Amino acid sequence: GKAMTKMKTIFAVIFLALLIPVLLAAPESEAKVYQGKWKNNTTWNYDTRENTLMIKCCGKMIDDIEDCGEHSGWPRFYTSAQKIVLVKGITYIGSGAFEGFSHIKKIQIPNGVTQIGKSAFEDCYKLHKIYFPETLKSIENDAFNATAIEEISLKNIEFLGESCFSGSQLKKVHILRKNKKIGAYVFEGCKKLKKATIEKGVKNISDGMFRATSLKNITIPGSVTKIGEDAFSYCQNLKKATLHEGVKKISKDAFSNTALEEITIPSTVTKLGKNAFRRESTEKSSLKKVVIRSQNIKKWGTMVFGATRDDLVIYVPQSKKAEYEKILRSTNGLDFHAKIVGKKW
């Protein structure tokens, strides 16, 4: 009996001795590397130990990778990936490629990439640093919508798609004449955006471009011929806007619901859009002084100023006083109380 008990004890000890390393090794054995290949020479691997996704591609990545099915590619790792590595060789980052990868904090776009597709990094809520190569020319619609990006350089970018940085954490932007085509609502809702500079040579401020941002002042060069609809609407902190000679059209709602106290409308302006400087329907405009230098306004929208302060003075060209006063008083509603003064420029 004793010999048998001793033998059982020895076996138990040996079994435990063999089992312990297996138990200790178990978490290690769970670390896996997933990988796959796409028909256009895109290969990827995902290391669960490092939570790193690596993409290699010779040329263009495919679009809408999530449409290939959740388990057929890397979209299944969108909640776990901490890092994305893009290997040089890629020229185009596909639309929706990394949409919703919620733990990525920074990304280096490799040299050679010329275009970033629609929604490529949309809803990457923690993505706060992005490095663009000199080769990058085009950023498509919603590419960085709702990210945490704080700073960007647009020095080689020719095309910015609609809403491509809207809802991000940008603090300042510098728009260059190289940025030839800028889509609507590019920076809409960037609540931390307090400073924007627009280089001479830029021709157009797109619709909603700076809508609902925190800009305090803006200078628009004379190269800009049109300020788009809603371009600066709901910029609640915007107290000063300087429009240089050359601007021709101030579109509908361009500066509606801002905190502007003064505005000079250049002599080159021919169109003033509906609600261009109006506040909400019953709210009085913050404007105290308006100077209309143009003698050639051919098209007036309704409610350009709407309800005004009692002490607002609008200065107009003496030769146009009767005509402009009639238009202003008949198109701005019952709460338009501005004093209109003719001036010789």
TIBAKOL-174541 format. One record per residue (C-alpha): residue number from 1; residue in one letter; chain; z, x, y. Coordinates in pm, 1 decimal. Layout:
// residues N
   pos   code   unit         up       east      north
   NUM      A      A          Z          X          Y
...
***
This chain:
// residues 345
   pos   code   unit         up       east      north
     1      G      A        0.0        0.0        0.0
     2      K      A      101.7      273.3      244.6
     3      A      A     -211.0      474.4      166.3
     4      M      A     -427.7      167.5      226.8
     5      T      A     -252.3       89.9      557.9
     6      K      A     -296.4      453.5      666.3
     7      M      A     -665.8      437.1      573.9
     8      K      A     -711.4      114.5      780.3
     9      T      A     -540.7      277.1     1077.9
    10      I      A     -772.0      580.6     1054.1
    11      F      A    -1077.4      353.7     1037.7
    12      A      A     -950.6      151.3     1336.3
    13      V      A     -899.0      470.0     1541.3
    14      I      A    -1246.1      599.9     1446.6
    15      F      A    -1403.2      261.6     1530.9
    16      L      A    -1233.5      253.3     1871.9
    17      A      A    -1334.8      611.6     1937.4
    18      L      A    -1696.2      517.4     1870.3
    19      L      A    -1674.3      191.4     2064.3
    20      I      A    -1520.6      325.3     2388.2
    21      P      A    -1826.1      535.1     2488.0
    22      V      A    -2048.3      234.8     2415.6
    23      L      A    -1832.9       14.6     2639.6
    24      L      A    -1827.7      278.7     2911.4
    25      A      A    -2202.8      322.4     2882.9
    26      A      A    -2278.4      -47.8     2897.5
    27      P      A    -2309.1      -78.5     3278.4
    28      E      A    -2532.8      231.9     3279.0
    29      S      A    -2760.0       82.4     3018.5
    30      E      A    -2807.3     -228.6     3237.6
    31      A      A    -2986.2      -20.8     3503.2
    32      K      A    -3356.1      -89.1     3463.4
    33      V      A    -3682.9        4.8     3621.7
    34      Y      A    -3926.8     -284.2     3645.8
    35      Q      A    -4288.8     -208.2     3716.0
    36      G      A    -4627.4     -367.8     3745.8
    37      K      A    -4986.4     -317.6     3845.1
    38      W      A    -5230.6     -531.8     4038.6
    39      K      A    -5603.5     -537.3     3990.4
    40      N      A    -5679.9     -374.4     4322.9
    41      N      A    -5495.9      -52.4     4239.4
    42      T      A    -5154.8     -158.4     4365.5
    43      T      A    -4868.1      -34.2     4149.8
    44      W      A    -4502.1     -102.4     4209.4
    45      N      A    -4167.6      -26.5     4055.7
    46      Y      A    -3819.3     -154.6     4121.4
    47      D      A    -3512.5       50.0     4033.7
    48      T      A    -3208.0     -173.3     3986.0
    49      R      A    -2970.6      124.1     4012.9
    50      E      A    -3091.7      208.3     4364.0
    51      N      A    -3214.9     -142.9     4449.5
    52      T      A    -3531.3       26.6     4572.8
    53      L      A    -3881.5     -116.0     4564.4
    54      M      A    -4165.0      137.9     4575.3
    55      I      A    -4526.1       38.0     4641.3
    56      K      A    -4831.5      255.5     4584.7
    57      C      A    -5174.7      131.7     4678.6
    58      C      A    -5513.8      283.5     4733.3
    59      G      A    -5645.9       79.5     5024.9
    60      K      A    -5568.9     -288.8     5082.4
    61      M      A    -5272.4     -468.6     4928.8
    62      I      A    -5344.2     -821.2     4805.1
    63      D      A    -5249.2    -1124.2     5014.8
    64      D      A    -4994.3    -1392.3     4929.1
    65      I      A    -4836.8    -1206.7     4639.8
    66      E      A    -4580.0    -1484.3     4596.0
    67      D      A    -4865.1    -1710.7     4481.3
    68      C      A    -4901.7    -1491.8     4173.2
    69      G      A    -4576.1    -1642.1     4045.7
    70      E      A    -4217.6    -1538.2     4105.1
    71      H      A    -4191.7    -1334.6     3784.6
    72      S      A    -4525.1    -1160.3     3808.5
    73      G      A    -4435.0     -920.3     4086.4
    74      W      A    -4175.7     -795.8     4327.8
    75      P      A    -4093.7    -1124.4     4512.5
    76      R      A    -3819.0    -1187.6     4253.7
    77      F      A    -3622.7     -896.1     4406.4
    78      Y      A    -3615.6    -1037.9     4758.6
    79      T      A    -3239.6    -1100.7     4750.8
    80      S      A    -3138.9     -772.6     4586.1
    81      A      A    -3371.7     -505.3     4730.2
    82      Q      A    -3194.8     -274.4     4975.8
    83      K      A    -3485.9      -42.5     5043.6
    84      I      A    -3866.4      -55.9     5043.4
    85      V      A    -4071.4      262.2     5014.2
    86      L      A    -4439.3      238.8     5104.1
    87      V      A    -4632.5      539.6     4977.4
    88      K      A    -4915.2      682.9     5188.2
    89      G      A    -5254.8      549.0     5082.7
    90      I      A    -5204.3      187.5     5190.1
    91      T      A    -5436.6       69.7     5468.8
    92      Y      A    -5336.1     -296.6     5482.9
    93      I      A    -5000.6     -462.1     5409.9
    94      G      A    -5076.9     -801.3     5256.0
    95      S      A    -4973.5    -1134.1     5404.9
    96      G      A    -4628.7    -1246.4     5292.0
    97      A      A    -4581.2     -914.4     5110.4
    98      F      A    -4209.1     -881.0     5183.8
    99      E      A    -4129.1    -1217.8     5337.9
   100      G      A    -3762.1    -1309.3     5309.3
   101      F      A    -3641.3     -968.4     5183.1
   102      S      A    -3305.5    -1034.3     5342.1
   103      H      A    -3126.7     -700.1     5287.8
   104      I      A    -3390.0     -454.8     5413.2
   105      K      A    -3261.0     -278.1     5724.7
   106      K      A    -3542.2      -40.1     5814.4
   107      I      A    -3897.5       36.1     5712.8
   108      Q      A    -4139.4      320.7     5767.8
   109      I      A    -4499.7      203.8     5782.3
   110      P      A    -4698.2      502.5     5649.8
   111      N      A    -4975.7      673.9     5838.3
   112      G      A    -5310.8      524.0     5741.0
   113      V      A    -5200.5      160.4     5768.0
   114      T      A    -5428.1      -13.7     6020.0
   115      Q      A    -5321.3     -375.8     5973.8
   116      I      A    -5006.2     -570.6     5885.2
   117      G      A    -5080.2     -915.9     5741.7
   118      K      A    -4943.5    -1258.9     5830.2
   119      S      A    -4571.3    -1310.9     5766.0
   120      A      A    -4555.6     -969.9     5594.4
   121      F      A    -4191.5     -917.1     5697.4
   122      E      A    -4104.9    -1265.1     5823.8
   123      D      A    -3741.3    -1371.0     5773.0
   124      C      A    -3625.4    -1017.2     5691.5
   125      Y      A    -3310.9    -1103.7     5884.5
   126      K      A    -3149.9     -758.6     5870.5
   127      L      A    -3461.5     -553.3     5945.7
   128      H      A    -3369.8     -382.5     6272.6
   129      K      A    -3573.9      -60.8     6267.8
   130      I      A    -3946.8      -29.9     6222.0
   131      Y      A    -4163.7      276.9     6254.1
   132      F      A    -4530.7      219.3     6334.6
   133      P      A    -4791.8      489.9     6266.6
   134      E      A    -5055.3      584.2     6522.4
   135      T      A    -5319.1      433.8     6292.4
   136      L      A    -5183.3       78.2     6325.4
   137      K      A    -5420.2     -145.9     6525.0
   138      S      A    -5339.7     -502.8     6424.1
   139      I      A    -5021.9     -705.4     6362.3
   140      E      A    -5101.2    -1055.2     6234.7
   141      N      A    -4932.4    -1393.2     6295.6
   142      D      A    -4557.5    -1414.7     6222.9
   143      A      A    -4553.4    -1062.0     6076.2
   144      F      A    -4203.0     -984.2     6209.1
   145      N      A    -4090.2    -1335.2     6300.5
   146      A      A    -3711.2    -1384.9     6270.6
   147      T      A    -3623.0    -1020.7     6208.0
   148      A      A    -3352.4     -809.0     6373.4
   149      I      A    -3598.0     -559.1     6526.0
   150      E      A    -3460.5     -420.5     6853.2
   151      E      A    -3730.6     -180.0     6967.2
   152      I      A    -4106.4     -135.6     6921.6
   153      S      A    -4387.9       79.0     7054.0
   154      L      A    -4721.0      -94.8     7101.1
   155      K      A    -4910.1      212.2     7221.8
   156      N      A    -5199.2      191.5     6973.3
   157      I      A    -5192.5     -178.9     6890.4
   158      E      A    -5504.3     -375.8     6986.4
   159      F      A    -5418.8     -713.8     6834.2
   160      L      A    -5085.6     -897.5     6830.3
   161      G      A    -5095.7    -1222.6     6634.0
   162      E      A    -4928.6    -1550.2     6722.6
   163      S      A    -4546.2    -1543.6     6701.9
   164      C      A    -4554.0    -1197.2     6544.1
   165      F      A    -4220.3    -1095.1     6701.0
   166      S      A    -4080.2    -1437.0     6792.0
   167      G      A    -3711.7    -1491.0     6725.5
   168      S      A    -3648.9    -1118.0     6686.6
   169      Q      A    -3378.2     -906.8     6855.6
   170      L      A    -3608.5     -709.9     7087.7
   171      K      A    -3438.3     -589.2     7404.8
   172      K      A    -3741.2     -467.2     7600.2
   173      V      A    -4119.8     -457.8     7568.9
   174      H      A    -4397.5     -269.8     7741.9
   175      I      A    -4734.9     -446.9     7734.7
   176      L      A    -5031.0     -211.5     7764.2
   177      R      A    -5396.9     -261.9     7853.7
   178      K      A    -5471.7     -126.0     7504.4
   179      N      A    -5315.5     -445.3     7368.3
   180      K      A    -5647.4     -625.1     7414.0
   181      K      A    -5573.8     -949.3     7234.0
   182      I      A    -5228.7    -1106.5     7238.0
   183      G      A    -5167.0    -1433.6     7055.8
   184      A      A    -4948.8    -1722.3     7170.7
   185      Y      A    -4567.4    -1718.8     7151.7
   186      V      A    -4556.7    -1349.4     7058.0
   187      F      A    -4203.3    -1295.9     7192.2
   188      E      A    -4083.5    -1656.5     7207.6
   189      G      A    -3710.8    -1704.2     7153.3
   190      C      A    -3621.9    -1333.6     7169.7
   191      K      A    -3279.8    -1407.1     7318.3
   192      K      A    -3193.8    -1042.0     7383.9
   193      L      A    -3520.5     -964.3     7563.0
   194      K      A    -3413.2     -884.4     7919.2
   195      K      A    -3689.1     -651.8     8032.3
   196      A      A    -4068.3     -666.2     8006.8
   197      T      A    -4323.1     -453.2     8186.8
   198      I      A    -4691.5     -535.9     8202.9
   199      E      A    -4931.4     -250.3     8265.1
   200      K      A    -5208.6     -280.2     8521.3
   201      G      A    -5525.5     -359.7     8327.8
   202      V      A    -5372.2     -633.2     8110.6
   203      K      A    -5593.1     -941.2     8162.4
   204      N      A    -5406.9    -1233.8     8015.9
   205      I      A    -5052.1    -1359.6     7965.8
   206      S      A    -5085.6    -1576.7     7655.5
   207      D      A    -4938.9    -1924.1     7604.8
   208      G      A    -4563.1    -1913.2     7542.5
   209      M      A    -4569.1    -1534.0     7542.3
   210      F      A    -4216.3    -1493.9     7683.2
   211      R      A    -4091.9    -1850.6     7637.1
   212      A      A    -3713.2    -1888.4     7602.1
   213      T      A    -3633.1    -1518.6     7644.6
   214      S      A    -3363.2    -1365.2     7867.2
   215      L      A    -3592.8    -1197.6     8120.9
   216      K      A    -3434.2    -1158.1     8464.0
   217      N      A    -3746.3    -1060.4     8655.9
   218      I      A    -4114.8    -1005.4     8592.0
   219      T      A    -4403.1     -843.3     8779.6
   220      I      A    -4752.9     -960.2     8696.0
   221      P      A    -5031.8     -721.7     8798.7
   222      G      A    -5350.1     -839.8     8968.5
   223      S      A    -5554.9     -757.7     8659.4
   224      V      A    -5402.8    -1067.3     8496.7
   225      T      A    -5629.3    -1358.7     8586.0
   226      K      A    -5450.7    -1627.8     8385.8
   227      I      A    -5085.1    -1699.2     8314.4
   228      G      A    -5084.1    -1916.8     8002.6
   229      E      A    -4910.5    -2246.5     7931.3
   230      D      A    -4534.4    -2213.9     7877.1
   231      A      A    -4566.2    -1837.2     7932.0
   232      F      A    -4219.3    -1809.7     8090.8
   233      S      A    -4082.0    -2160.9     8037.6
   234      Y      A    -3713.9    -2188.6     7949.8
   235      C      A    -3644.3    -1832.9     8068.7
   236      Q      A    -3312.0    -1956.4     8203.4
   237      N      A    -3220.7    -1618.5     8360.7
   238      L      A    -3554.6    -1557.0     8533.3
   239      K      A    -3472.2    -1536.3     8904.7
   240      K      A    -3761.3    -1328.8     9032.3
   241      A      A    -4134.3    -1327.3     8956.0
   242      T      A    -4383.8    -1118.4     9151.6
   243      L      A    -4747.0    -1223.8     9118.6
   244      H      A    -5000.3     -977.3     9256.2
   245      E      A    -5332.2    -1063.4     9417.9
   246      G      A    -5586.6    -1124.3     9141.7
   247      V      A    -5406.7    -1399.4     8950.3
   248      K      A    -5635.8    -1706.6     8943.9
   249      K      A    -5472.2    -1962.9     8719.1
   250      I      A    -5106.8    -2056.3     8671.9
   251      S      A    -5115.9    -2289.0     8372.3
   252      K      A    -4915.5    -2594.8     8274.3
   253      D      A    -4538.6    -2529.8     8242.7
   254      A      A    -4593.7    -2156.7     8305.0
   255      F      A    -4260.7    -2118.3     8489.4
   256      S      A    -4095.4    -2451.2     8408.4
   257      N      A    -3719.6    -2455.6     8353.9
   258      T      A    -3647.9    -2110.7     8496.9
   259      A      A    -3398.9    -1994.6     8762.2
   260      L      A    -3662.7    -1883.2     9016.2
   261      E      A    -3540.8    -1896.0     9375.0
   262      E      A    -3857.6    -1771.1     9544.6
   263      I      A    -4223.0    -1749.3     9450.4
   264      T      A    -4536.2    -1635.2     9631.2
   265      I      A    -4860.5    -1781.1     9502.0
   266      P      A    -5135.3    -1525.2     9572.2
   267      S      A    -5447.6    -1598.6     9778.3
   268      T      A    -5661.4    -1563.5     9463.8
   269      V      A    -5507.7    -1863.6     9283.0
   270      T      A    -5746.4    -2157.9     9232.6
   271      K      A    -5555.2    -2364.8     8974.3
   272      L      A    -5191.4    -2477.0     8954.5
   273      G      A    -5107.0    -2651.2     8628.2
   274      K      A    -4889.5    -2954.0     8561.9
   275      N      A    -4512.3    -2883.2     8575.4
   276      A      A    -4586.6    -2517.2     8658.4
   277      F      A    -4253.2    -2466.8     8840.3
   278      R      A    -4071.7    -2787.9     8748.5
   279      R      A    -3729.7    -2824.0     8590.6
   280      E      A    -3633.2    -3098.5     8343.7
   281      S      A    -3739.9    -3442.8     8462.7
   282      T      A    -3427.8    -3532.2     8663.2
   283      E      A    -3306.8    -3180.8     8740.4
   284      K      A    -3376.7    -3021.7     9077.4
   285      S      A    -3581.3    -2703.2     9092.8
   286      S      A    -3386.3    -2387.3     9183.5
   287      L      A    -3656.8    -2283.7     9431.1
   288      K      A    -3550.7    -2222.5     9791.2
   289      K      A    -3871.8    -2069.7     9922.6
   290      V      A    -4235.8    -2099.9     9815.8
   291      V      A    -4524.4    -1921.1     9984.6
   292      I      A    -4871.4    -2051.6     9899.8
   293      R      A    -5115.4    -1792.0    10031.1
   294      S      A    -5422.6    -1938.4     9864.6
   295      Q      A    -5660.3    -2147.6    10073.8
   296      N      A    -5872.3    -2219.6     9770.2
   297      I      A    -5662.6    -2423.6     9525.7
   298      K      A    -5922.1    -2653.1     9368.1
   299      K      A    -5710.3    -2802.8     9094.0
   300      W      A    -5352.1    -2926.3     9129.9
   301      G      A    -5161.2    -3055.5     8829.5
   302      T      A    -4904.3    -3332.0     8870.3
   303      M      A    -4537.7    -3240.5     8924.9
   304      V      A    -4610.2    -2873.2     8998.3
   305      F      A    -4262.1    -2858.2     9155.2
   306      G      A    -4116.8    -3199.8     9071.9
   307      A      A    -3765.8    -3271.0     9199.8
   308      T      A    -3664.6    -3013.5     9461.7
   309      R      A    -3365.2    -2896.9     9657.4
   310      D      A    -3334.6    -3054.0    10002.8
   311      D      A    -3353.4    -2709.7    10165.6
   312      L      A    -3674.9    -2593.2     9993.2
   313      V      A    -3937.5    -2470.5    10237.9
   314      I      A    -4299.3    -2438.3    10124.6
   315      Y      A    -4519.0    -2224.0    10346.7
   316      V      A    -4891.2    -2302.9    10328.9
   317      P      A    -5199.9    -2178.9    10517.5
   318      Q      A    -5214.6    -2352.4    10856.9
   319      S      A    -5578.3    -2449.4    10797.7
   320      K      A    -5480.4    -2630.5    10476.4
   321      K      A    -5150.3    -2785.1    10584.3
   322      A      A    -5268.1    -3148.3    10605.6
   323      E      A    -5461.4    -3132.0    10277.1
   324      Y      A    -5192.6    -2948.3    10078.8
   325      E      A    -4907.6    -3158.9    10216.8
   326      K      A    -5082.4    -3480.3    10116.0
   327      I      A    -5140.0    -3347.7     9763.1
   328      L      A    -4785.7    -3213.1     9724.5
   329      R      A    -4616.2    -3530.4     9848.0
   330      S      A    -4832.5    -3762.2     9637.3
   331      T      A    -4811.4    -3572.1     9307.3
   332      N      A    -4449.9    -3450.4     9284.1
   333      G      A    -4252.3    -3772.4     9254.2
   334      L      A    -3985.1    -3938.7     9465.0
   335      D      A    -3739.3    -3648.7     9447.2
   336      F      A    -3971.4    -3399.5     9615.4
   337      H      A    -3793.0    -3324.3     9944.1
   338      A      A    -3946.9    -2993.4    10048.6
   339      K      A    -4024.1    -2910.8    10407.9
   340      I      A    -4386.0    -2795.7    10439.6
   341      V      A    -4467.2    -2542.7    10710.6
   342      G      A    -4812.9    -2420.9    10813.5
   343      K      A    -4859.2    -2045.4    10861.3
   344      K      A    -5142.6    -1823.8    10973.9
   345      W      A    -5182.4    -1540.2    10724.4
***
